[in-house]
């Protein structure tokens, strides 16, 4: 993690570039801003290992994306959730010290804000809004994990791949830095399987690929190829958080 220079000129962009932080009013922002450190995360950088004591929370900013995966015996692993500018990683709802269950690795590098757990827990006690929004985000994160379980069990690999690329585009933009080997690991399948899926999506004119890069060409077509899981998660985020932190109904 590299600390960003000239933090005073970057802090406004940090709060605007994360959908959770963007909901904070001036008063609530003041409870956490003095304790935050702006960072640059590098691709492949490990944010948390399983069993690590969670000492801070990381808020991805802009295109930055972190993959949360569960490691199995034999060196296998699969992604169970991915977090970009819509959320945060580490210590979202836990109170006090708790070990991390999954491994969190930076997938798309970029800026992030690190908040010490001690400061965040105090902010939750001082502000019902902050406590509430993290409870709401934890609901969204649990929904993402549950939807991933259903998706991995019942939907085809091409559908899952299209869904993942849509989520990645939402966070990182049309140009997604991703090798096919990494993509295979995220989906929990063989690289040859991913190669065939990528070729198929490319032949349909939905994506274009280069060395270590996937570019979304036809978002509408990719949405048509994706399973229902993408829309369900986006709808749920809008319901529980939205732009206000309370969803559209409150």
Secondary structure, 3 states (H helix, E strand, C coil): CEECCCHHHHHHHHHHCCCCHHHCCHHHHHHHHHHEEEEEECCCCEEECCCCECCEEEEECCCCEEEEEEECHHHCEEEEEEECCCCCECCCCCCCCCECCCEEEEEECEEEEEEEHHHHHHHHHHCHHHHHHHHHHHHHHHHHHHHHHHHHHHCCHHHHHHHHHHHHHHHHCCEEECCHHHHHHHHCCCHHHHHHHHHHHHHCCCEEEECCEEEECCHHHHHHHCCCHHHHHHHHHHHHCCCCCCCCCC
